[in-house]
Amino acid sequence: PRYVGYVAWRGILEENSIPPQWRASTLQDMVFCLPDGELAFSIPIADRGAAGGRRCMFVWFRPADQDSTLREWCTDASGICHGDSIPPPLIRSEVVAELKRTAHYLLAPQLAELVAGVQQPILSAIHDLESPRMSFGRVVLLGDAAFVARPHVGTSVTKAAQDASTLVDELAKGNVDDALAAYERRRMQAGRELVARGRLLGEHLEPAGRGIRPPIDAFLQDFGPGSIGEW
């Protein structure tokens, strides 16, 4: 896996934790905000019915140098660095407080209020992975074991299901060795294309000079499975 230079901060809020003036927009639509080199958006979550009301998740992609910022964010109150990830309860309170202050200055108010209201944010360093093989003798890789695309593509679960379906189709033909070879031939290109698409969308978030940032309107047209316009 290759660290791509930025992380995702995530959090989920119950409806009653969202300020009333922002509930309609955050619970009915996706709200996007694109500070320079960053991206934040909200995702409405379906009503749980008798189990509870509606919820909303935010995702905030932020640059983080692996040897400085990411290391600092992944260091707990006792001074232990957990590598490029950290259990959410161990994220230091001062890191969360700084995240909320930054949201107030950088993000649209609908999203800043979501960040301010979350009690336990989650930090995820973003990686991608491109395997040179998907079959090894009588062993195969499927889904994220073979290709990890950045979350911007919104189709990694679909890719895993397509891998599994293709493998079943080929195994049904009888010869295991031939089936695994055919599975690899059919699914390698799909994995490469998805990783490449994630990297293309990720150029908007990479430090200036490492990639060519697409115009915001073009970026939103390609973001996710399909495009925002089609949604």
Phi, psi and omega per residue, in radians:
P1 nan 2.472 -3.116
R2 -2.003 2.117 3.069
Y3 -1.221 2.320 -2.969
V4 -1.725 -0.010 3.048
G5 1.783 0.024 3.084
Y6 -2.584 2.875 -3.075
V7 -2.158 2.943 2.992
A8 -2.045 2.145 2.916
W9 -1.639 2.305 -3.114
R10 -2.277 2.706 3.051
G11 -2.859 2.698 3.139
I12 -2.181 2.341 3.111
L13 -2.125 2.496 2.975
E14 -1.273 2.718 -3.097
E15 -0.971 -0.729 -3.082
N16 -1.270 -0.100 3.066
S17 -1.651 -0.104 3.140
I18 -1.632 2.246 3.119
P19 -0.900 2.394 -3.054
P20 -0.923 -0.640 -3.073
Q21 -1.211 -0.246 -3.118
W22 -1.957 -0.021 -3.072
R23 -1.123 -0.730 -3.079
A24 -1.059 -0.825 -3.066
S25 -1.258 -0.692 -3.071
T26 -1.406 -0.403 -3.107
L27 -1.736 -0.155 3.113
Q28 -1.933 -0.429 -3.042
D29 -2.360 2.911 2.910
M30 -1.540 2.280 3.123
V31 -1.842 2.165 -3.134
F32 -1.935 2.504 3.034
C33 -2.477 2.318 -3.060
L34 -2.230 1.370 2.950
P35 -1.077 2.860 -3.087
D36 -1.012 2.067 3.105
G37 1.292 0.201 3.134
E38 -2.350 2.973 3.129
L39 -2.678 2.267 3.049
A40 -2.336 2.522 3.075
F41 -2.715 2.822 3.095
S42 -1.920 2.642 3.135
I43 -2.271 1.956 3.069
P44 -1.115 2.473 3.115
I45 -1.971 2.410 -3.036
A46 -1.007 2.596 3.080
D47 -1.052 2.350 -3.129
R48 -1.516 0.086 3.103
G49 1.160 -2.277 -3.085
A50 -1.117 -0.405 -3.108
A51 -1.314 -0.256 -3.113
G52 2.656 3.042 -3.087
G53 -1.485 -2.763 -3.088
R54 -1.377 2.795 3.087
R55 -2.397 2.939 3.128
C56 -2.498 2.394 3.097
M57 -1.943 2.477 2.971
F58 -1.957 2.643 3.008
V59 -2.277 2.274 -3.111
W60 -2.289 1.903 3.095
F61 -1.501 2.193 -3.077
R62 -2.341 2.461 3.081
P63 -1.177 2.554 3.119
A64 -2.722 1.956 3.075
D65 -1.075 2.335 -3.013
Q66 -1.112 -0.636 -3.035
D67 -1.582 -0.148 -3.125
S68 -2.179 -1.344 -3.046
T69 -1.079 -0.853 -3.115
L70 -1.099 -0.720 3.121
R71 -1.081 -0.705 3.127
E72 -1.134 -0.785 -3.122
W73 -1.141 -0.491 -3.095
C74 -1.663 0.240 3.089
T75 -1.782 2.215 -3.083
D76 -1.462 -3.138 -3.051
A77 -1.136 -0.363 3.121
S78 -1.532 -0.025 3.113
G79 1.619 0.081 -3.141
I80 -1.514 2.209 3.057
C81 -1.601 2.264 -3.067
H82 -1.683 0.391 3.120
G83 1.528 -2.266 3.136
D84 -1.852 0.354 3.017
S85 -2.641 2.915 3.137
I86 -2.696 2.405 3.059
P87 -1.024 2.316 -3.066
P88 -0.872 -0.718 -3.127
P89 -1.137 -0.274 -3.108
L90 -1.661 -0.040 3.066
I91 -1.133 2.215 -3.059
R92 -1.119 2.521 -3.098
S93 -1.061 -0.599 -3.134
E94 -1.220 -0.515 3.067
V95 -1.185 -0.756 3.114
V96 -1.135 -0.726 -3.141
A97 -1.090 -0.725 3.119
E98 -1.158 -0.655 3.085
L99 -1.033 -0.761 -3.109
K100 -1.219 -0.660 3.080
R101 -1.115 -0.754 3.140
T102 -1.117 -0.693 3.108
A103 -1.024 -0.682 -3.126
H104 -1.048 -0.628 -3.085
Y105 -1.568 -0.492 -3.006
L106 -1.748 -0.556 -2.920
L107 -1.790 2.744 2.987
A108 -1.004 2.584 -3.023
P109 -1.027 -0.594 3.110
Q110 -1.022 -0.739 -3.112
L111 -1.386 -0.648 3.114
A112 -1.062 -0.638 3.124
E113 -1.215 -0.578 3.073
L114 -1.138 -0.787 3.129
V115 -1.112 -0.718 -3.122
A116 -1.129 -0.547 -3.038
G117 -1.529 -0.229 -3.065
V118 -1.322 2.400 -3.133
Q119 -1.532 -0.615 -3.058
Q120 -2.365 1.505 3.103
P121 -1.215 2.792 3.127
I122 -2.051 2.356 3.141
L123 -1.919 2.211 3.128
S124 -2.290 2.043 3.000
A125 -1.263 2.431 -3.072
I126 -1.646 2.230 3.099
H127 -2.197 2.779 2.865
D128 -2.302 2.830 -3.031
L129 -2.611 2.351 3.104
E130 -2.288 1.873 -3.110
S131 -1.420 2.456 3.106
P132 -1.365 -0.224 -3.137
R133 -2.458 2.707 3.015
M134 -2.124 -0.189 3.098
S135 -2.315 2.474 -3.116
F136 -2.449 1.692 -3.057
G137 1.093 -2.068 3.133
R138 -1.820 0.399 3.098
V139 -2.028 2.423 3.082
V140 -2.267 2.708 3.021
L141 -1.825 2.459 3.080
L142 -2.296 2.755 3.013
G143 0.996 -2.407 -3.078
D144 -1.227 -0.189 3.042
A145 -1.171 -0.423 -3.100
A146 -1.820 -0.814 -3.103
F147 -2.399 2.186 3.038
V148 -1.912 1.949 3.078
A149 -1.664 2.622 3.102
R150 -1.083 2.646 -3.007
P151 -1.147 -0.181 -3.123
H152 -1.072 -0.430 -3.067
V153 -1.327 -0.468 3.070
G154 1.125 0.381 -3.080
T155 -2.349 0.304 -3.085
S156 -1.137 -0.637 3.096
V157 -1.135 -0.731 3.095
T158 -1.064 -0.740 3.131
K159 -1.040 -0.758 3.136
A160 -1.087 -0.713 3.122
A161 -1.147 -0.684 3.113
Q162 -1.173 -0.655 3.048
D163 -1.014 -0.865 -3.093
A164 -1.097 -0.745 -3.136
S165 -1.109 -0.733 3.127
T166 -1.113 -0.725 3.138
L167 -1.097 -0.748 3.109
V168 -1.077 -0.772 -3.138
D169 -1.046 -0.748 -3.096
E170 -1.268 -0.678 3.129
L171 -1.141 -0.516 -3.132
A172 -1.154 -0.272 -3.135
K173 -1.387 -0.206 2.965
G174 2.020 -0.973 -3.055
N175 -1.508 2.064 -3.034
V176 -1.144 -0.829 -3.104
D177 -1.043 -0.789 3.113
D178 -1.131 -0.652 -3.112
A179 -1.118 -0.765 -3.097
L180 -1.214 -0.644 3.090
A181 -1.143 -0.733 3.130
A182 -1.168 -0.677 3.091
Y183 -1.012 -0.812 -3.139
E184 -1.083 -0.771 -3.134
R185 -1.049 -0.701 -3.055
R186 -1.325 -0.561 -2.980
R187 -1.809 -0.251 3.141
M188 -1.057 -0.798 -3.085
Q189 -1.137 -0.686 3.126
A190 -1.075 -0.721 3.118
G191 -1.121 -0.779 3.134
R192 -1.067 -0.727 -3.109
E193 -1.141 -0.669 -3.123
L194 -1.203 -0.739 3.094
V195 -1.089 -0.735 3.131
A196 -1.103 -0.681 3.115
R197 -1.133 -0.734 3.105
G198 -1.091 -0.690 3.118
R199 -1.171 -0.671 3.107
L200 -1.076 -0.823 3.125
L201 -1.163 -0.584 -3.126
G202 -1.224 -0.262 3.125
E203 -1.040 -0.493 3.120
H204 -1.105 -0.459 -3.049
L205 -1.767 -0.157 -3.091
E206 -1.413 2.667 3.137
P207 -0.944 2.507 -3.138
A208 -0.956 2.370 3.129
G209 1.799 -0.469 3.117
R210 -1.433 -0.456 3.140
G211 -2.647 2.962 3.101
I212 -1.696 1.987 -3.101
R213 -1.280 2.196 3.118
P214 -1.283 2.743 3.036
P215 -1.007 2.607 -3.058
I216 -1.045 -0.698 -3.113
D217 -1.136 -0.673 3.094
A218 -1.189 -0.661 3.125
F219 -1.050 -0.829 -3.112
L220 -1.193 -0.524 3.108
Q221 -1.133 -0.503 -3.093
D222 -1.750 -0.202 -3.011
F223 -1.219 2.382 3.078
G224 1.392 -3.053 -3.139
P225 -1.322 1.702 -3.039
G226 1.822 -2.077 3.089
S227 -2.760 2.759 3.110
I228 -1.058 -0.666 3.139
G229 -1.038 -0.704 3.140
E230 -1.192 -0.587 3.105
W231 -1.069 nan nan
